[in-house]
């Protein structure tokens, strides 16, 4: 199975106000999802050999308070896939460790602006108008929603996906498992598949 190439773009589905003041870079960064050769245990640790071998991207920039500047606490993202699932592995570093974590509740579809969060918005059909967004916090609560035409949002949608997290003295990990069927995508083609995807950390 060939590599699945995911093209990173700044989508407006995460926050419309951010798009109004922050434009995507001219040269869009990318992340390549590579086939997993072994079983991936969703435990929030990213300690399988496939995760170790996967290349991480970390060239993210701030929206606020210092627009366009690198974050003081870097975020590292890796991507794997199988015939049935897309996997996203994340490490959100934090110099203050556990003391800095904000998680006021563990409700499904929590108010993500009140939490430390990591979000993934996927535009699997490259129309740059619609997306599915998957959000978690350091303790693994789940939030998801659909975006239509960058204007309408369906927060009642509850997709089938899993995430597990773990917290360390240096930050927190998140491990996402998203079925292709949830993304309304049968499975990757035997060629490069270009998608739009956005990552956001609060």
C-alpha positions as a printed Julia matrix, in Angstrom:
202×3 Matrix{Float64}:
   0.0    0.0    0.0
   1.47   3.33  -0.99
   1.84   6.31   1.29
  -1.16   8.48   1.93
  -0.17  12.12   1.54
  -2.16  14.52   3.68
  -1.8   18.14   2.66
  -2.02  20.58   5.54
  -4.0   23.74   4.99
  -5.48  26.31   7.34
  -9.18  25.55   7.25
 -11.8   27.94   8.57
 -13.73  25.13  10.24
 -11.78  25.4   13.47
 -12.45  29.05  14.15
 -13.8   31.64  11.77
 -12.36  34.52  13.77
  -8.89  33.07  13.39
  -9.22  32.89   9.61
 -10.2   36.52   9.43
  -6.9   37.64  10.94
  -4.56  34.8   10.04
  -3.93  33.75   6.45
  -2.44  30.38   5.45
   1.22  30.39   4.39
   1.98  30.53   0.68
   3.88  27.24   0.84
   1.56  24.83   2.6
   3.25  22.36   4.95
   2.4   18.69   4.59
   2.35  15.5    6.6
   2.69  12.05   5.09
   0.72   9.21   6.64
   2.59   5.94   6.24
   1.24   2.37   6.39
   1.39   0.72   9.8
   3.2   -2.61   9.68
   2.04  -3.87  13.09
  -0.91  -3.58  15.43
  -1.57  -0.15  16.92
  -2.84  -0.25  20.51
  -4.86   2.88  21.27
  -3.48   3.71  24.71
  -2.19   7.27  24.34
   1.48   6.26  24.55
   2.73   6.11  20.93
   5.31   3.48  21.87
   4.84   1.04  18.97
   7.68   0.75  16.47
   5.48   2.25  13.73
   5.07   5.45  15.76
   8.79   5.54  16.52
   9.64   5.27  12.83
   7.04   7.77  11.6
   8.26  11.27  10.81
   6.83  14.04  12.98
   5.9   17.52  11.88
   6.24  20.4   14.32
   6.37  23.52  12.15
   3.21  25.03  13.62
   2.77  28.72  14.35
   0.66  30.77  16.72
  -2.58  32.52  15.87
  -2.43  34.44  19.14
  -0.92  36.14  21.07
   2.04  36.37  18.63
   0.55  35.71  15.23
   2.77  33.73  12.89
   5.52  33.03  15.44
   6.57  29.55  16.56
   4.93  28.31  19.74
   6.9   28.4   22.98
   5.66  24.84  23.62
   6.05  22.83  20.39
   3.5   20.29  19.18
   4.55  17.14  17.32
   2.18  15.22  15.02
   2.59  11.88  13.25
   0.22   9.97  10.96
  -0.25   6.27  10.16
  -2.92   4.32   8.35
  -4.23   0.83   7.7
  -6.91  -0.46   5.33
  -9.54   0.36   7.92
  -8.28   3.32   9.97
  -6.4    6.6    9.99
  -4.19   7.15  13.05
  -2.96  10.51  14.3
  -0.4   10.63  17.12
   0.27  13.87  18.97
   2.6   15.16  21.65
   1.72  18.55  23.12
   4.8   19.66  25.01
   4.44  22.01  27.97
   7.26  23.38  30.09
   4.93  23.49  33.12
   3.86  19.86  32.72
   0.84  18.65  34.67
   0.51  21.95  36.55
  -0.55  23.75  33.36
  -3.4   21.43  32.32
  -6.89  22.96  32.02
  -9.7   20.39  32.07
 -12.8   21.71  33.9
 -15.02  18.74  32.94
 -15.16  15.47  31.01
 -18.45  15.93  29.15
 -18.89  14.61  25.64
 -18.87  17.57  23.23
 -17.31  19.79  25.88
 -16.73  23.54  25.48
 -13.31  23.21  23.92
 -12.34  26.84  24.43
 -12.38  26.24  28.21
  -9.97  23.29  27.96
  -6.49  22.5   26.8
  -7.33  20.79  23.52
  -5.98  19.31  20.32
  -8.23  19.27  17.25
  -8.1   17.69  13.8
 -10.25  19.04  10.95
 -10.33  16.79   7.88
 -11.53  17.8    4.43
 -11.26  14.4    2.79
 -12.83  15.47  -0.5
 -10.65  18.57  -1.01
 -13.57  20.91  -1.6
 -12.26  23.42   0.98
 -15.84  23.93   2.14
 -16.77  20.99   4.35
 -14.97  19.07   7.05
 -15.19  16.72  10.01
 -13.52  17.9   13.21
 -12.3   15.67  16.05
 -11.24  17.22  19.37
  -9.82  15.9   22.63
  -8.39  17.23  25.89
  -5.49  15.88  28.02
  -7.8   13.4   29.76
  -9.29  12.0   26.56
 -12.76  13.57  26.45
 -14.24  13.62  22.95
 -15.86  16.34  20.89
 -16.71  16.26  17.19
 -18.77  18.19  14.68
 -19.4   18.7   10.98
 -18.83  21.93   9.11
 -20.69  22.88   5.93
 -19.62  25.71   3.63
 -17.58  27.2    6.5
 -20.82  28.64   7.86
 -23.05  25.88   9.25
 -21.97  23.53  12.04
 -23.58  20.3   13.23
 -22.5   19.67  16.83
 -25.13  16.93  17.24
 -23.11  14.63  15.0
 -21.28  11.94  16.98
 -18.84  10.11  14.76
 -17.42   6.66  15.44
 -13.79   7.18  16.5
 -11.5    6.6   19.46
  -8.86   8.6   21.29
  -6.7    7.86  24.3
  -4.32  10.21  26.09
  -1.5   10.15  28.63
   0.02  12.93  30.7
   3.71  13.34  31.56
   5.82  15.91  33.37
   6.65  17.45  30.0
   3.25  17.59  28.3
   0.58  15.18  27.07
   0.04  12.62  24.32
  -3.07  11.92  22.26
  -3.62   8.93  19.99
  -6.55   9.11  17.55
  -8.06   6.17  15.67
 -10.54   7.27  12.99
 -12.21   4.66  10.75
 -12.28   5.41   7.04
 -16.01   4.7    7.18
 -16.49   7.56   9.63
 -14.72   9.79   7.11
 -17.07   8.4    4.42
 -14.06   7.06   2.66
 -13.82   3.35   1.83
 -10.02   3.09   2.12
  -6.92   4.75   0.63
  -6.38   4.23  -3.07
  -3.25   2.51  -4.33
  -1.72   5.88  -5.09
  -1.15   9.19  -3.37
  -4.28  10.65  -1.83
  -4.2   14.4   -1.3
  -6.37  15.75   1.48
  -6.8   19.02   3.29
  -6.29  18.76   7.04
  -5.81  21.25   9.84
  -4.42  20.81  13.33
  -5.18  23.17  16.18
  -3.95  23.27  19.76
  -5.39  25.47  22.49
